[in-house]
Amino acid sequence: MSFLDHIRACNAHDLSGFRPFELDGHTVGWVRHALAEALPGVDPGFVVTPDRLTVAPEIRDFEARSTLLGHAAAYLVERGTVKALRREYYPVLPQWGAEPLARLDRAAVGAFGIEAFGLHINGFVRDRTGGLQLWVGHRARDREVAPGQLDNLIAGGQPIGLTLAENLEKEAAEEAGLDAETARRAVPVGAISYTMETPAGLKRDRLFVYDLELPPGLIPVNTDGEVEAFELWPLDRVAESVRGTGDWKFNVNLVVTDFLIRHGWLTPENEPDYLEIACGLRR
C-alpha cells in the first residue's frame, strides 16, 4: 500500500458504463445504462434517450422532482441495489451553494451518481514539545460501512436543510461528545473530492475538511454508536498506518494524507509521489 494507492482506489471508475442524468439543463448525476432504461417503467416522469436520462418537461418544481426521485429510490430497494432507505435526504445541486433542484434519500445518491457533500474534522493535540497527535476513532463492528476500521474524530454527510456550521455542531456532539463552543473552534482548511465506482453506482463525494485543536485533557466520547473507542496517536504512527495498511476507512485515508501535507510531515523531499498525491486529493 501507499498514499497514492488510496487516492487511486477512491478514483477508480469507468464512465462508459453510465449516462448523464440532467435536471433543468444541468448534469447533476450519472446513472448506469440498465437503471436508466428501467426508470421510465417505474415512473413515466423519467425520460431516457441513448445519451442521457432526464425528466419530463412538465415536472419542474422542487417537490415534484423530489417525489419522482422518491419513486426511483423505492425501486432501488425493491431490486436490491440498496438495502433500505435512510430517511435522511441530500440536496441535488447543480453546484455547491446553488438552490437545490430536488432532494434524494441518502441511500440512493450513489445509484444516481449525485454529488454528495460532507465534512471531516481532524481532531488533534499538541504535546509538550509541540509535536502533533491525532485522535483516531475505531469504528463499531456493526457498521454497514467500514466496520472496525479507523476513522477521523468527526465525520458526516451534509443533509439538506442544515448549514455546514449547524451540521458540524450536530456531528461533533453525536460522534465525539463535544459541546457547540468547542465545535465552533474547528477551522475550515480546504476540501477533498473523488469519484469512485461502487456496486451501487458512482460515488461522487466532496468533503469539506476542518482542523480542530483540542486541549490535552479533553477525551472525546462517542454518543451515536458509530465508534467503539478513540485513541490519541502520534503523527508518525498515523502516517505509517495510512501508508502501510488498509486499516482506515477508504476516504479517511485521503483526509489524513491531506493533514500530513498541510502540517509538513509529507513533503516533496520525503515522498517521490508528492505532486501526484497533492493533486490527486482534489480530482
C-alpha positions as CSV (number, residue, x, y, z in Angstrom):
1,M,0.0,0.0,0.0
2,S,1.0,3.7,-0.4
3,F,-0.6,7.1,0.0
4,L,-1.1,7.1,-3.8
5,D,-2.7,3.7,-3.8
6,H,-5.5,5.0,-1.6
7,I,-6.1,8.0,-3.8
8,R,-6.3,5.8,-6.9
9,A,-8.7,3.4,-5.2
10,C,-11.0,6.3,-4.5
11,N,-10.9,7.5,-8.1
12,A,-11.4,4.2,-9.9
13,H,-14.3,4.4,-12.3
14,D,-15.3,4.0,-15.9
15,L,-17.9,6.5,-17.2
16,S,-18.6,4.4,-20.3
17,G,-20.9,2.3,-18.2
18,F,-23.0,5.4,-17.3
19,R,-25.1,8.1,-18.9
20,P,-25.6,11.7,-17.6
21,F,-28.6,12.5,-15.5
22,E,-29.9,16.0,-16.2
23,L,-32.2,18.4,-14.3
24,D,-33.1,21.8,-15.6
25,G,-30.3,21.7,-18.1
26,H,-27.6,20.7,-15.6
27,T,-25.8,17.4,-15.4
28,V,-26.4,16.5,-11.8
29,G,-25.6,12.8,-11.8
30,W,-24.5,9.7,-13.7
31,V,-26.7,6.6,-13.9
32,R,-25.8,3.1,-15.1
33,H,-27.4,2.3,-18.5
34,A,-29.5,-0.5,-17.2
35,L,-31.1,1.6,-14.5
36,A,-31.7,4.5,-16.9
37,E,-33.5,2.2,-19.3
38,A,-35.7,0.8,-16.4
39,L,-36.7,4.1,-14.8
40,P,-39.5,5.1,-17.3
41,G,-41.2,1.9,-16.3
42,V,-41.0,2.9,-12.7
43,D,-42.4,6.4,-13.3
44,P,-43.3,7.9,-16.7
45,G,-41.8,11.2,-15.5
46,F,-38.4,9.8,-16.3
47,V,-37.3,10.3,-19.9
48,V,-34.5,8.3,-21.3
49,T,-32.6,8.7,-24.6
50,P,-29.4,6.8,-25.8
51,D,-27.2,9.6,-24.3
52,R,-28.9,10.8,-21.2
53,L,-31.6,10.5,-18.5
54,T,-33.8,13.4,-17.7
55,V,-37.3,14.2,-16.6
56,A,-40.5,15.2,-18.4
57,P,-40.6,18.9,-19.1
58,E,-43.7,19.5,-17.1
59,I,-42.0,18.3,-13.9
60,R,-40.3,21.5,-12.9
61,D,-40.7,22.3,-9.2
62,F,-38.7,21.0,-6.3
63,E,-41.4,18.8,-4.7
64,A,-42.5,17.2,-7.9
65,R,-38.9,16.3,-8.8
66,S,-38.3,15.0,-5.3
67,T,-41.4,12.8,-5.5
68,L,-40.2,11.4,-8.8
69,L,-36.8,10.6,-7.3
70,G,-38.5,9.1,-4.3
71,H,-40.2,6.6,-6.6
72,A,-36.9,5.7,-8.0
73,A,-35.3,5.3,-4.6
74,A,-38.1,2.8,-3.6
75,Y,-37.5,0.9,-6.8
76,L,-33.8,0.6,-5.9
77,V,-34.8,-1.1,-2.6
78,E,-37.1,-3.5,-4.5
79,R,-34.4,-4.6,-6.9
80,G,-31.8,-4.9,-4.1
81,T,-29.5,-2.2,-5.3
82,V,-29.7,-0.6,-1.8
83,K,-30.7,-2.5,1.4
84,A,-33.0,0.2,2.8
85,L,-33.8,3.8,2.6
86,R,-32.2,6.0,5.2
87,R,-34.9,8.7,5.6
88,E,-32.1,11.3,5.5
89,Y,-32.1,13.5,2.4
90,Y,-29.3,15.0,0.4
91,P,-29.7,18.0,-1.9
92,V,-29.5,17.6,-5.6
93,L,-27.4,20.6,-6.7
94,P,-26.1,22.0,-10.0
95,Q,-23.1,23.2,-7.9
96,W,-22.3,23.9,-4.2
97,G,-24.1,27.0,-3.0
98,A,-26.9,26.9,-5.6
99,E,-30.5,26.3,-4.8
100,P,-31.4,22.6,-4.6
101,L,-33.2,21.2,-7.6
102,A,-34.6,18.3,-5.6
103,R,-33.9,16.1,-2.6
104,L,-32.9,12.4,-2.7
105,D,-32.7,9.8,0.0
106,R,-29.1,9.3,1.1
107,A,-29.1,5.6,0.3
108,A,-30.0,6.3,-3.4
109,V,-27.4,9.0,-4.0
110,G,-24.7,6.6,-5.3
111,A,-27.1,4.9,-7.8
112,F,-27.8,8.3,-9.3
113,G,-24.2,9.5,-9.2
114,I,-25.3,12.6,-7.5
115,E,-22.6,14.8,-5.9
116,A,-22.7,14.2,-2.1
117,F,-21.2,16.7,0.3
118,G,-19.9,16.0,3.8
119,L,-17.5,17.2,6.4
120,H,-14.5,15.6,8.1
121,I,-12.8,17.0,11.2
122,N,-9.2,16.2,12.1
123,G,-9.1,16.4,15.9
124,F,-5.5,16.9,17.1
125,V,-3.5,17.7,20.2
126,R,-0.1,19.3,20.6
127,D,2.3,17.6,23.0
128,R,4.7,19.3,25.3
129,T,7.3,19.6,22.6
130,G,4.9,21.0,20.0
131,G,4.5,17.7,18.2
132,L,1.1,16.7,16.8
133,Q,-1.0,13.8,17.9
134,L,-4.2,12.9,16.1
135,W,-7.4,11.5,17.6
136,V,-8.2,8.2,15.8
137,G,-11.6,6.6,16.0
138,H,-12.2,2.8,15.9
139,R,-15.5,2.3,14.0
140,A,-18.0,0.0,15.6
141,R,-18.0,-3.5,14.1
142,D,-21.8,-3.4,13.4
143,R,-21.5,-0.5,10.9
144,E,-22.6,-1.1,7.4
145,V,-19.7,0.9,6.0
146,A,-16.1,0.2,7.0
147,P,-16.9,-1.9,10.2
148,G,-14.0,-2.0,12.6
149,Q,-11.8,0.4,10.6
150,L,-10.1,3.6,11.7
151,D,-11.8,7.0,11.3
152,N,-11.4,10.7,11.9
153,L,-12.6,12.2,15.1
154,I,-15.8,13.5,13.4
155,A,-17.3,13.0,10.0
156,G,-20.7,13.1,8.5
157,G,-22.7,13.7,5.3
158,Q,-24.3,17.1,4.6
159,P,-28.1,16.7,4.6
160,I,-30.5,19.1,3.1
161,G,-31.8,21.8,5.4
162,L,-28.6,22.3,7.5
163,T,-25.8,24.7,7.1
164,L,-22.3,23.3,7.3
165,A,-21.8,25.1,10.7
166,E,-25.0,23.5,12.0
167,N,-24.1,20.1,10.7
168,L,-20.6,20.4,12.2
169,E,-22.0,21.1,15.7
170,K,-24.5,18.2,15.4
171,E,-21.9,15.7,14.3
172,A,-19.4,16.9,16.9
173,A,-22.0,16.3,19.6
174,E,-23.1,12.9,18.3
175,E,-19.7,11.5,17.3
176,A,-17.3,13.0,19.9
177,G,-19.5,14.4,22.7
178,L,-18.2,17.9,22.1
179,D,-20.2,21.0,23.0
180,A,-21.1,23.7,20.5
181,E,-18.5,26.1,21.7
182,T,-15.7,23.6,21.2
183,A,-17.0,22.5,17.8
184,R,-17.1,26.1,16.6
185,R,-13.3,26.3,17.0
186,A,-12.9,23.9,14.1
187,V,-11.0,25.7,11.2
188,P,-12.0,25.1,7.6
189,V,-8.8,24.1,5.8
190,G,-10.0,23.0,2.3
191,A,-11.9,20.3,0.5
192,I,-11.2,16.8,-0.9
193,S,-13.0,15.3,-3.9
194,Y,-13.1,11.9,-5.5
195,T,-15.3,9.8,-7.9
196,M,-15.4,6.1,-7.1
197,E,-17.4,3.3,-8.8
198,T,-19.2,1.0,-6.4
199,P,-21.6,-1.8,-6.8
200,A,-24.5,0.7,-6.3
201,G,-23.3,3.2,-8.8
202,L,-21.0,6.2,-8.9
203,K,-19.9,7.7,-5.6
204,R,-19.0,11.4,-6.2
205,D,-18.0,12.8,-2.8
206,R,-16.9,16.3,-2.0
207,L,-15.6,16.6,1.6
208,F,-15.1,19.9,3.5
209,V,-12.1,19.4,5.8
210,Y,-11.6,21.1,9.1
211,D,-8.8,21.0,11.7
212,L,-9.8,21.2,15.4
213,E,-7.1,21.6,18.0
214,L,-8.2,20.2,21.3
215,P,-6.7,20.6,24.8
216,P,-4.6,17.7,26.1
217,G,-7.1,16.8,28.9
218,L,-10.2,16.6,26.7
219,I,-11.3,13.0,25.9
220,P,-13.9,12.5,23.1
221,V,-16.9,10.3,23.8
222,N,-19.0,8.8,21.0
223,T,-22.7,9.0,21.6
224,D,-24.3,7.6,18.5
225,G,-22.8,4.1,18.4
226,E,-20.6,4.7,15.4
227,V,-17.3,4.5,17.2
228,E,-16.2,1.9,19.7
229,A,-13.2,3.8,21.1
230,F,-10.8,6.7,20.5
231,E,-7.1,6.7,20.7
232,L,-4.6,9.5,20.5
233,W,-1.8,8.6,18.1
234,P,1.5,10.5,17.3
235,L,1.7,11.7,13.8
236,D,4.4,9.3,12.8
237,R,2.2,6.3,13.8
238,V,-0.7,7.8,11.9
239,A,1.3,8.3,8.8
240,E,2.9,4.8,8.8
241,S,-0.5,3.2,9.3
242,V,-2.1,5.1,6.4
243,R,0.9,4.4,4.1
244,G,1.4,0.8,5.0
245,T,-2.1,-0.7,5.8
246,G,-5.7,-0.9,4.7
247,D,-6.9,-0.3,8.2
248,W,-8.6,3.0,7.6
249,K,-12.0,3.8,6.2
250,F,-11.4,4.4,2.5
251,N,-11.9,8.1,2.3
252,V,-10.4,8.9,5.7
253,N,-7.0,7.8,4.1
254,L,-7.3,10.9,1.9
255,V,-8.3,13.3,4.7
256,V,-5.4,12.2,6.8
257,T,-3.0,12.4,3.9
258,D,-4.1,16.0,3.4
259,F,-3.4,16.7,7.1
260,L,0.1,15.2,6.7
261,I,0.8,17.5,3.8
262,R,-0.5,20.7,5.4
263,H,1.4,20.1,8.6
264,G,4.7,19.4,7.0
265,W,5.0,15.6,7.6
266,L,4.6,14.7,3.9
267,T,6.9,16.8,1.8
268,P,8.3,16.9,-1.8
269,E,11.7,15.9,-0.3
270,N,10.5,12.7,1.5
271,E,7.8,11.5,-0.9
272,P,8.6,10.9,-4.6
273,D,4.9,10.8,-5.5
274,Y,4.2,14.1,-3.7
275,L,2.9,16.1,-6.7
276,E,0.5,13.3,-7.8
277,I,-0.7,12.8,-4.2
278,A,-1.3,16.5,-3.7
279,C,-3.2,17.0,-7.0
280,G,-5.0,13.6,-6.6
281,L,-6.7,14.7,-3.4
282,R,-8.8,17.2,-5.5
283,R,-9.7,15.4,-8.7
